[in-house]
Amino acid sequence: MKRRLALAVLAGWILVAAYGALAGAVPIGVRYSPELGHFLVGEGEMTLYLFTPDQPGVSTCYEACARIWPPLLVDSPDDLEVPGNLPGTFDVTQRADGTLQVTYNGIPLYYWIADNEPGDTTGHGVDDVWFVVHPAPTVRAADHPDHGRILVDALGMTLYRFANDEENVSNCSGTCAINWPPLILSYGEPTLEPGIDGELGWITRGDGARQVTYNGMPLYGWINDQQPGDATGHGVGGNWFVINP
């Protein structure tokens, strides 16, 4: 068992170290899990992390730290391939050795040695200082041809309220939560796009996940919406509605 674990970690180290190295174009993407919500991934869809002791644009992870948390490096900011619907600012910061580390909204980004498969998130919560990176802002607004100005998530997907919920209480779980995925934030505080009235907060669901709320309303997506601008969940069952800020 110990040998298999050691080999798995070694394989993860080789895989992630390769991603940390300078290697031309680096695609940035987003994955989703019911426990963590949306989070950023890099080459090979390996999960990216933030380190809370870092300062905006400044990495404090070097030597042994950087060997197990390889920084996401590029030859040039032009090497980044970022989806057009992903909000926020990607840039680089120069490390002490002269290499360029990718930042997201000023946050230096890293991989984790023990992640072996695309979408692994075993580094989340390590030592209470390493966390997956959520696209930001958490909630923004978009104009819809039928519903006017509505709330959407960081990727532009429509957000909904559930008429059977109570203030700061979600009554959607089990199959309901599969069809209407709660907007989950696994680290930090939710952020609202500037210019939108109202307040964001969060509640703790039965499974321990933190669901984002808007003016006390728990927020959800809809399984049948396929792309930004879809709002096919509005009116479903007479209980689900888009949100006009």
C-alpha positions as CSV (number, residue, x, y, z in Angstrom):
1,M,0.0,0.0,0.0
2,K,2.8,2.4,1.0
3,R,4.6,1.6,-2.2
4,R,1.5,2.3,-4.4
5,L,0.9,5.5,-2.6
6,A,4.5,6.6,-3.1
7,L,4.3,5.7,-6.8
8,A,1.1,7.7,-7.1
9,V,2.6,10.8,-5.5
10,L,5.7,10.4,-7.7
11,A,3.5,10.2,-10.8
12,G,1.6,13.3,-9.7
13,W,4.9,15.0,-9.1
14,I,6.2,14.2,-12.6
15,L,2.9,15.3,-14.1
16,V,2.5,18.5,-12.2
17,A,6.2,19.5,-12.4
18,A,6.0,19.2,-16.2
19,Y,3.0,21.6,-16.1
20,G,4.9,24.0,-13.9
21,A,7.8,24.1,-16.4
22,L,7.9,26.5,-19.3
23,A,6.1,24.8,-22.1
24,G,4.6,27.3,-24.6
25,A,0.9,27.8,-24.7
26,V,-1.0,27.2,-21.4
27,P,-4.7,26.7,-21.6
28,I,-6.8,28.0,-18.6
29,G,-10.2,26.4,-18.0
30,V,-12.9,25.8,-15.4
31,R,-14.2,22.6,-13.8
32,Y,-17.1,22.1,-11.5
33,S,-17.7,19.8,-8.5
34,P,-20.8,19.8,-6.2
35,E,-18.5,20.2,-3.2
36,L,-16.3,23.1,-4.4
37,G,-18.3,24.8,-7.2
38,H,-16.4,26.2,-10.2
39,F,-12.6,26.3,-10.0
40,L,-9.7,27.1,-12.3
41,V,-7.6,24.5,-14.0
42,G,-4.5,24.7,-16.2
43,E,-2.6,22.3,-18.5
44,G,-4.3,18.9,-18.7
45,E,-7.2,20.3,-16.6
46,M,-5.0,20.0,-13.5
47,T,-6.4,22.1,-10.6
48,L,-4.8,25.4,-9.8
49,Y,-4.5,26.7,-6.3
50,L,-3.8,29.9,-4.3
51,F,-1.6,30.3,-1.3
52,T,-3.0,32.6,1.3
53,P,0.3,34.0,2.6
54,D,1.0,35.4,-0.9
55,Q,0.4,39.1,-1.5
56,P,-1.2,40.5,-4.7
57,G,1.4,39.9,-7.5
58,V,4.0,38.5,-5.1
59,S,4.7,34.8,-4.5
60,T,6.1,33.7,-1.2
61,C,6.4,30.0,-2.2
62,Y,10.0,29.0,-3.0
63,E,12.4,26.1,-2.6
64,A,10.8,23.1,-0.8
65,C,7.4,24.8,-1.1
66,A,7.7,25.3,-4.8
67,R,8.8,21.7,-5.3
68,I,5.5,20.4,-4.0
69,W,3.4,23.4,-5.2
70,P,4.9,24.0,-8.6
71,P,4.1,27.6,-9.8
72,L,2.2,27.9,-13.1
73,L,4.9,29.4,-15.4
74,V,4.8,30.8,-18.9
75,D,7.4,32.3,-21.2
76,S,5.2,35.2,-21.9
77,P,1.7,36.5,-20.9
78,D,0.8,35.9,-24.6
79,D,1.1,32.1,-24.0
80,L,-2.1,32.0,-21.9
81,E,-5.2,30.7,-23.6
82,V,-8.2,32.0,-21.6
83,P,-11.9,31.3,-22.4
84,G,-13.6,34.5,-23.6
85,N,-16.4,34.2,-21.0
86,L,-14.1,33.8,-18.1
87,P,-14.1,37.1,-16.1
88,G,-11.1,38.5,-14.2
89,T,-7.6,39.5,-15.2
90,F,-4.8,37.1,-16.0
91,D,-1.2,38.4,-15.8
92,V,2.3,37.4,-14.7
93,T,4.6,38.2,-11.8
94,Q,8.4,37.8,-12.0
95,R,9.8,35.3,-9.5
96,A,13.2,35.6,-7.8
97,D,14.7,33.3,-10.4
98,G,13.4,35.4,-13.3
99,T,10.7,33.1,-14.4
100,L,7.1,34.4,-15.0
101,Q,4.4,33.0,-12.8
102,V,0.7,33.4,-13.8
103,T,-1.6,35.4,-11.6
104,Y,-5.4,35.7,-11.6
105,N,-6.7,39.0,-10.3
106,G,-3.3,39.4,-8.7
107,I,-3.3,35.9,-7.1
108,P,-0.2,33.7,-8.0
109,L,-1.3,30.3,-9.2
110,Y,0.1,26.9,-8.4
111,Y,-0.3,23.2,-9.0
112,W,-0.1,20.5,-6.3
113,I,2.2,17.5,-6.3
114,A,-0.3,15.0,-5.1
115,D,-3.0,15.6,-7.7
116,N,-2.8,12.7,-10.2
117,E,-5.8,13.1,-12.4
118,P,-7.5,16.0,-14.2
119,G,-9.9,17.7,-11.7
120,D,-8.3,16.2,-8.6
121,T,-8.6,18.7,-5.7
122,T,-6.6,17.0,-3.0
123,G,-4.7,20.2,-2.3
124,H,-7.8,22.1,-1.3
125,G,-7.6,23.0,2.4
126,V,-4.0,21.7,2.9
127,D,-2.7,23.4,6.1
128,D,-5.6,25.8,5.8
129,V,-3.6,27.9,3.5
130,W,-4.0,26.3,0.1
131,F,-7.3,26.5,-1.8
132,V,-8.8,26.1,-5.2
133,V,-9.4,29.3,-7.1
134,H,-12.9,30.4,-7.9
135,P,-13.7,32.6,-11.0
136,A,-14.6,36.1,-9.8
137,P,-16.8,38.0,-9.3
138,T,-19.0,35.3,-7.9
139,V,-22.2,37.0,-9.1
140,R,-22.6,39.5,-11.9
141,A,-25.4,40.8,-14.1
142,A,-26.3,40.4,-17.8
143,D,-29.0,41.7,-20.1
144,H,-31.5,39.1,-21.3
145,P,-33.9,39.8,-24.2
146,D,-36.9,38.4,-22.4
147,H,-36.2,39.0,-18.7
148,G,-34.2,42.2,-18.7
149,R,-31.2,42.6,-16.4
150,I,-30.7,39.2,-14.5
151,L,-28.1,37.8,-12.2
152,V,-25.6,35.3,-13.6
153,D,-22.6,33.4,-12.2
154,A,-19.0,34.1,-12.9
155,L,-19.2,32.2,-16.2
156,G,-22.3,34.0,-17.3
157,M,-24.8,31.2,-16.6
158,T,-28.2,32.2,-15.4
159,L,-28.9,32.1,-11.6
160,Y,-32.3,31.2,-10.2
161,R,-34.3,31.5,-7.0
162,F,-36.6,28.8,-5.6
163,A,-40.0,30.0,-4.4
164,N,-40.1,27.2,-1.7
165,D,-37.0,28.5,0.0
166,E,-37.1,30.7,3.0
167,E,-34.8,33.6,3.8
168,N,-31.3,32.1,4.2
169,V,-32.7,28.6,4.1
170,S,-32.4,26.2,1.1
171,N,-35.2,23.6,0.7
172,C,-33.6,22.1,-2.4
173,S,-31.5,18.9,-1.7
174,G,-31.1,15.4,-3.2
175,T,-32.4,15.1,-6.7
176,C,-33.5,18.8,-6.6
177,A,-29.9,19.9,-6.0
178,I,-28.7,17.7,-8.9
179,N,-31.1,19.4,-11.3
180,W,-30.7,22.8,-9.7
181,P,-27.0,22.9,-8.6
182,P,-26.5,25.4,-5.7
183,L,-24.0,28.2,-6.3
184,I,-21.2,27.0,-4.1
185,L,-18.2,28.9,-2.8
186,S,-15.6,26.8,-1.0
187,Y,-13.2,29.5,0.1
188,G,-13.3,33.2,0.9
189,E,-16.2,35.5,0.6
190,P,-18.6,35.9,-2.4
191,T,-18.0,39.0,-4.6
192,L,-20.7,41.0,-6.4
193,E,-20.0,42.8,-9.6
194,P,-19.7,46.6,-8.9
195,G,-22.8,48.6,-9.7
196,I,-25.3,45.8,-8.6
197,D,-27.5,46.7,-5.7
198,G,-28.0,44.2,-2.9
199,E,-25.8,42.0,-0.8
200,L,-24.2,38.6,-1.1
201,G,-23.9,36.2,1.8
202,W,-23.8,32.4,2.2
203,I,-25.5,29.6,4.1
204,T,-24.2,26.2,5.2
205,R,-26.1,23.4,3.5
206,G,-26.8,20.0,5.0
207,D,-23.7,18.5,3.4
208,G,-21.5,21.3,4.8
209,A,-21.1,23.2,1.5
210,R,-21.4,26.9,1.5
211,Q,-24.2,28.2,-0.8
212,V,-24.2,31.8,-2.0
213,T,-27.2,34.0,-1.3
214,Y,-28.4,37.3,-2.7
215,N,-30.4,39.4,-0.3
216,G,-31.0,36.2,1.7
217,M,-32.1,34.2,-1.4
218,P,-30.1,31.0,-2.0
219,L,-28.8,30.9,-5.6
220,Y,-28.9,28.0,-8.1
221,G,-28.1,27.1,-11.6
222,W,-30.2,24.8,-13.9
223,I,-29.0,21.6,-15.4
224,N,-30.7,22.2,-18.8
225,D,-29.0,25.6,-19.4
226,Q,-26.2,24.9,-21.8
227,Q,-24.6,28.3,-22.4
228,P,-24.6,31.9,-21.2
229,G,-27.9,33.6,-22.1
230,D,-30.0,30.4,-21.6
231,A,-32.8,30.9,-19.1
232,T,-34.8,27.8,-19.7
233,G,-35.3,27.3,-16.0
234,H,-37.5,30.3,-15.6
235,G,-41.0,29.3,-14.6
236,V,-40.3,25.6,-14.2
237,G,-42.9,24.0,-12.0
238,G,-44.1,27.5,-11.1
239,N,-41.3,27.6,-8.5
240,W,-38.1,28.7,-10.3
241,F,-37.4,32.2,-11.5
242,V,-34.5,34.3,-12.8
243,I,-33.5,37.2,-10.5
244,N,-33.7,40.8,-11.4
245,P,-31.3,42.8,-9.2
